[in-house]
Amino acid sequence: MSIDRGIVRALASAACAVALAAQASPPPASGFGRVAELSAQRLLLADQVAASKRFSGKPVEDAERENAQLAKAREQAAARALPAEPAAAFFRAQIEANKLIQYRLLAQPARAGKAVDLGPVRERLDAINAQLFDALPGALGEAREPDCERRAFDAQRSAARRHRLDELHRTALARAFGDLCRLR
């Protein structure tokens, strides 16, 4: 059975075009979609944090840093006229999701990666956190609408596809959303 090379090339080109179009689709601008997109980006940094902790010997739990981050979240919420406790609860879920990945990766040495300087990683986390604060009002507004859980799930699924998240990172993304549909 012989296949025309022209047809094979055309099919391969079409497949590449579809793949590139899927990757090139712009991320959502607001609400759950934007929060899912940013949360996925944040979670992908957990791999680097786990690698750093593996080589430094530092524990995953860092209560002092977590408490400082949550205090900062409350301050930033107040400065943006957002309810402080729902904002802090949302960021607590982000932290817990990140730790979920770290614990799992540290339990699997082959996936832990190489030593990483946490300075640039923390700068990126801070930048993502600022963007999450910008997206949070839209997401809290969406949380008041009917079918919150379904729409949150759809946003997570879309971000997981866009970032090609594995099972661990998809589970962590669900955790990162926390109780967003109940934070009204």
Summary of the structure (lengths in Angstrom):
residues: 184
radius of gyration: 19.1
end to end distance: 62.8
largest distance: 69.7
contacts: 553
relative contact order: 0.18
helix: 78%
strand: 0%
